[in-house]
């Protein structure tokens, strides 16, 4: 038995594998068995769900003892049989996977497919078309028009952000298999990173992160903790999500809507008294300094997002930013694609609506922020961010 790393998921695979070549290219079949008490029961359940959550995913595959097969694959089919014998304290998962091989990192490009239009807004903004491949990516190709670049320091290393991308171009880039997951968007719950969208998330114990921004639930003194990675440490701000004058004190459910390295989306739900619900979708993109939010209520009324500890923010119509550097040398910022009213605590408020879009972030370096990290840049990147999927193509 040896280790196999498929994207986020660690598995133990057998020494045997089956390969073939069809009309659509090279294929592979794998199988393995995970056993408790060799691993904990929680880990067993996670691997069962993780295998099933891989279907349809493009993954970087790394073998402990078959390095010649390392490369990029799409998971085309998966199954997992789960047996649990409580009396004997035994359990096992027997899994099978079918993979389509694209190739090794020396002959495959990753293609970031950017589609759609910039975010509709009330300010006649065209936004900024940008993209951030994985930490360690190389040889980014955008055709005859070259973008500008900047780097941001993440917990996984320095990530390069490509700015001012030409319209209609999907960037292609190379990446060593071992680097593909660096700088990824990720969702943690109860100490484990989740794979796919089917696994249960504890509403009071989760984390959404990309190594630049980290979002967690709060059980007191706020609805959300939004931290920014600057100066080598996490800098924390607490925010209230408020519906009709009632702050959300605790989320009752959390659901994964998307869970890919380039983008992750988590949905939070809370009841309203005496009836109704509040829904908040949080989106985090690879390389972004801001978390995006979409807050909804069933009936029209006031929706607000504001700092739990008040700060003075300057309102520049389409965004707000702290008027001076804080103790960490940064400036908190927030904004929306739609018109809003500035909240007295520092934040956004909008009356007579059923939805409020927003972003929350930090101007790293405050008054000394580099180009790309200024408040207007973050606003433009929020407006201009496009839907993204990643494919693999032969060079």
Secondary structure, 3 states (H helix, E strand, C coil): CEEEEECCEEEEECCCCEEEEECCEEEEEEEEEEEECCCCHHHHHHHHHHHHHCCCCEEEEEECCCHHHCEEEEEEEEEEEEEEECCCCEEEEEEEEEEEEEECCCCEEEEEEEECCCCCCCCCCCCCCCECCCCCCEEEECCCCCCEEEEEEECCEEEEEEECCCCCCCCEEECCHHHCCCCCCEEEECCEECCCCCCCECCCCEEEECCCEEEEECCCCCCEEEEEEECCEEEEEEEEEEECCEECCCCCEEEEEEEECCEEEEEEEEECCCCCEEEEEEEEECCCCEEEEEEEEEEEEEEEEEECCCCCEEECCCEEEECCCCCCCCEEEEECCCCCEEECCCEEEEEEEEEEEEEEEEECCHHHCCCCCCHHHHHHHHHHCCEEEEEEEEC
